[in-house]
Structures are given as C-alpha cells and as structure tokens.
Amino acid sequence: MTERLNYNAASPTGMKALGAVYGYVAQSGLPGRLIDLVYLRASQLNGCAYCIDMHSRDLIKQGMSVEHLVLVPAWREAGTIFSDKERAALAWAEEVTLVASTGVSGAAYEAASEHFSEKELADLTIAVGLMNAYNRMAISFRATPLAAAA
C-alpha cells in the first residue's frame, strides 16, 4: 500500500491541534494503559492498520503480554483478564466508535457511568473521538504501519 499524502506535512497546524488533544488526554488522569486499550479497540473497529500497530506496540512497551493483547478484540469472552473498569472503557469505546449504529444507548451510558466520574467519562469520550479522527486520517491517506515499513 502506498501512502497517498503526508497529512502531517500537508496540514501541520491541523495535526498540531489533534496533537494538543492527544496531549490533553494523556494528562487527563485516565490510566495510560486504559487510554491505549481504548485507542487500540477503536482502531480495530475502524480497521486502521497504522494505529493498531502503534497502540499494540505502546501496550507491549507498557508491559502488556502478547497473550493479553491478542484478546482485546474478544474482551467480552476473555474472562477476568481485563479489569471491570477496562471492560467498561472497551464497551464505551465500541458504543461511541459505532455511534451511527448504536446511538449510544442509555444502557451503555449507565454502564459506563458506574465506573467513571463525569469528568473521566467526558475525557474517555474525547479519547475515543480523537482516535476515530486519527483513524480516518491514517486510513484515508494510507499511512504506512511501522511493521510494514520495516
């Protein structure tokens, strides 16, 4: 797959703005592992190879085992390998990423609200929205995953 456009070079101010949101999420108080799990799951749902590669590497650098990592797509069936809070975040990430299909139901909101404060839930939703934006950039312009570039 050939990169169509280097969006960082084409729109440095726009990408810097997305980077500022990324920086906000990183310092929001949400655990880094939880943020990267959400980034990974949204990217899996969107089929973004570039971001799947990046966030899988980030989780491995944080100490997540490969055995654990490969269960992210099947987190509902993975038993207690993911904490209740991680499971709530993964469910919320799916609801928000698939908003056109899910409408983000009241039941989904109530379930997420059991594990996250209002600020945490707002920040988690910012993280999911941000990753969806990054996925759309990478997919649209065919960003090359590090694994494919190596």
C-alpha positions as CSV (number, residue, x, y, z in Angstrom):
1,M,0.0,0.0,0.0
2,T,1.4,3.4,-1.0
3,E,0.9,6.5,1.1
4,R,-1.4,8.9,-0.7
5,L,-0.5,12.0,1.2
6,N,1.7,13.0,4.2
7,Y,-1.1,14.7,6.2
8,N,1.4,15.9,8.8
9,A,3.3,17.9,6.2
10,A,0.2,19.0,4.3
11,S,-1.6,20.3,7.4
12,P,0.9,20.8,10.2
13,T,-1.3,23.3,12.1
14,G,-4.3,20.9,11.9
15,M,-2.2,17.9,13.1
16,K,-0.7,20.0,15.8
17,A,-4.3,20.7,17.0
18,L,-5.0,17.0,17.1
19,G,-1.7,16.5,18.9
20,A,-2.8,19.0,21.6
21,V,-5.9,17.0,22.2
22,Y,-3.7,13.8,22.4
23,G,-1.6,15.6,25.0
24,Y,-4.7,16.6,27.0
25,V,-5.9,13.0,27.1
26,A,-2.5,11.8,28.2
27,Q,-2.6,14.1,31.2
28,S,-6.3,13.8,31.9
29,G,-5.8,11.5,34.8
30,L,-7.1,8.4,33.0
31,P,-4.6,5.5,33.3
32,G,-2.2,5.2,30.3
33,R,-3.0,1.6,29.8
34,L,-6.7,2.2,29.7
35,I,-6.2,5.0,27.1
36,D,-4.1,2.8,24.9
37,L,-6.7,0.0,25.2
38,V,-9.4,2.3,24.0
39,Y,-7.2,3.7,21.2
40,L,-6.5,0.1,20.1
41,R,-10.1,-1.1,20.3
42,A,-11.4,1.9,18.3
43,S,-8.6,1.4,15.7
44,Q,-9.5,-2.3,15.4
45,L,-13.2,-1.5,14.8
46,N,-12.2,1.1,12.2
47,G,-9.6,-1.3,10.6
48,C,-6.8,1.2,10.9
49,A,-3.6,-0.8,10.5
50,Y,-1.3,2.2,11.3
51,C,-3.0,2.8,14.6
52,I,-3.4,-0.9,15.5
53,D,0.3,-1.3,15.0
54,M,1.2,1.8,17.0
55,H,-1.1,1.2,20.0
56,S,-0.2,-2.5,20.2
57,R,3.4,-1.5,20.4
58,D,2.6,1.1,23.1
59,L,0.8,-1.5,25.2
60,I,3.6,-4.0,24.8
61,K,6.1,-1.3,25.9
62,Q,3.9,-0.7,29.0
63,G,4.3,-4.4,29.8
64,M,1.2,-5.9,28.4
65,S,1.8,-9.5,27.3
66,V,1.1,-10.6,23.8
67,E,-1.3,-13.2,25.2
68,H,-3.3,-10.4,26.8
69,L,-3.0,-8.1,23.7
70,V,-4.5,-10.7,21.3
71,L,-7.6,-10.9,23.4
72,V,-8.6,-7.3,23.0
73,P,-10.9,-8.0,20.1
74,A,-12.6,-10.7,22.2
75,W,-12.5,-8.8,25.5
76,R,-16.1,-9.9,26.4
77,E,-15.1,-13.5,26.2
78,A,-11.7,-13.1,27.9
79,G,-12.9,-13.6,31.4
80,T,-11.3,-11.5,34.1
81,I,-8.1,-10.7,32.1
82,F,-9.4,-7.2,31.8
83,S,-10.5,-5.3,34.9
84,D,-14.1,-4.1,35.3
85,K,-13.0,-0.6,34.6
86,E,-11.1,-1.7,31.4
87,R,-14.2,-3.7,30.3
88,A,-16.4,-0.6,30.8
89,A,-14.0,1.5,28.8
90,L,-13.8,-1.0,26.0
91,A,-17.6,-1.2,25.9
92,W,-17.9,2.6,25.8
93,A,-15.3,2.8,23.1
94,E,-17.3,0.4,20.9
95,E,-20.5,2.3,21.5
96,V,-19.0,5.7,20.7
97,T,-17.0,4.4,17.7
98,L,-20.1,2.7,16.2
99,V,-22.4,5.7,17.1
100,A,-24.2,5.6,13.7
101,S,-25.3,2.0,14.6
102,T,-25.6,2.1,18.4
103,G,-26.9,5.6,19.0
104,V,-25.0,5.2,22.3
105,S,-27.9,3.8,24.3
106,G,-29.0,4.8,27.8
107,A,-28.0,1.4,29.0
108,A,-24.4,1.9,27.6
109,Y,-24.2,5.3,29.3
110,E,-25.5,3.9,32.6
111,A,-23.0,1.1,32.5
112,A,-20.1,3.4,31.8
113,S,-21.2,5.8,34.5
114,E,-20.9,3.1,37.1
115,H,-17.1,3.0,36.5
116,F,-16.2,6.6,35.5
117,S,-16.9,10.0,37.0
118,E,-18.4,12.7,34.8
119,K,-15.0,14.1,34.0
120,E,-13.5,10.7,33.4
121,L,-16.4,9.8,31.0
122,A,-16.1,13.1,29.2
123,D,-12.3,12.6,28.8
124,L,-12.8,9.0,27.8
125,T,-15.2,10.1,25.1
126,I,-12.7,12.8,23.9
127,A,-10.1,10.0,23.6
128,V,-12.4,7.8,21.6
129,G,-13.4,10.7,19.3
130,L,-9.7,11.7,18.9
131,M,-8.8,8.1,17.9
132,N,-11.6,8.0,15.4
133,A,-10.3,11.2,13.8
134,Y,-6.7,9.8,13.7
135,N,-8.0,6.6,12.2
136,R,-9.8,8.5,9.5
137,M,-6.7,10.4,8.6
138,A,-4.4,7.3,8.5
139,I,-6.9,5.2,6.5
140,S,-7.8,8.0,4.1
141,F,-4.2,8.8,3.2
142,R,-2.8,5.2,3.6
143,A,-0.4,5.8,6.4
144,T,2.2,3.0,6.5
145,P,2.3,0.9,9.7
146,L,5.7,0.7,11.2
147,A,5.6,-3.1,10.8
148,A,5.1,-2.7,7.0
149,A,7.8,0.0,6.8
150,A,10.4,-2.1,8.5
